[in-house]
Amino acid sequence: MNSLNHQDTKTPRLYEPVEVNQDLLGKQIVDCAFQVHKELGPGLLENIYEEAFTCELKDRNIVFEQQKPISIRYKNHELATSYRLDLLIEGQIIVELKCVDRLLPVHEAQILTYLRLRKLRLGYLINFNTPLIKDGIKRKVL
């Protein structure tokens, strides 16, 4: 008897479609990360990469909010504790920056939760502590 589970019947999705303007903006975000990593390399603190990343955004006239506080609602209550997005790009893309040995599942869960809570579709998790920045960039789509 052939035992297929639900995962076996799913067609793998190689590319998550998003709006064209978001996709173009996403390419700019990735290029910003490449430029920062090319200039600074790995091994610095996260806040240094964040500051350099915002310089790249400014140079490209990309609108962003840095360390944006976001309130959290639980049922009918607004919680006193909020969280901060590293960067909210043009009100539509979340960018979370890291400087860790490796990205962990909790980092991916974090960005997915932020996307869900903000009701946004596209986010980038960028770890600058990698020899090759391409290995530190994760694109997440809800």
Number of C-alpha atoms within 10 A of each C-alpha: 3 4 5 8 8 6 8 9 8 8 7 8 7 6 7 11 13 14 10 9 9 17 14 11 17 20 12 16 21 17 13 20 26 18 16 22 22 12 10 13 17 19 14 12 13 15 13 13 24 21 13 18 21 20 14 19 18 12 10 11 9 14 12 18 15 15 14 14 13 14 14 15 13 7 7 6 8 11 11 8 10 12 12 14 17 18 22 19 20 13 12 16 23 26 22 23 23 22 20 16 12 14 19 9 8 9 16 17 11 13 22 22 13 21 20 12 13 16 11 16 20 23 24 22 21 24 25 31 23 20 12 14 20 15 14 21 20 16 15 17 17 14
